[in-house]
Amino acid sequence: MIEDLSVDYLQRPDTGRVPEPASVLGLLAIGVLGAGSALTRKLLK
């Protein structure tokens, strides 16, 4: 009975690299600052 037992190991697929939340928030903050700066320049003209 034990001879018929087989064990298969499951392999997880490679997951892509996920950026850290802090880096995503930093990029978002830079974008917001840039958009605010452009809007301010446009309003001052």
RABEL-V578968 format. One line per field, one symbol per residue. ss: DSSP state (@ for helix, = for strand, . for the rest). psi: psi as a letter, one per 40 degrees, with the letter a starting at -180 (. if undefined). burial: + if it has 16 or more other C-alpha atoms within 10 Angstrom, else -. Layout:
BEGIN
ss->???
psi->???
burial->???
END
This chain:
BEGIN
ss->.@@@................@@@@@@@@@@@@@@@@@@@@@@@@.
psi->dddehihhhhhhihiihhiiddddddddddddddddddddddde.
burial->---------------------------------------------
END
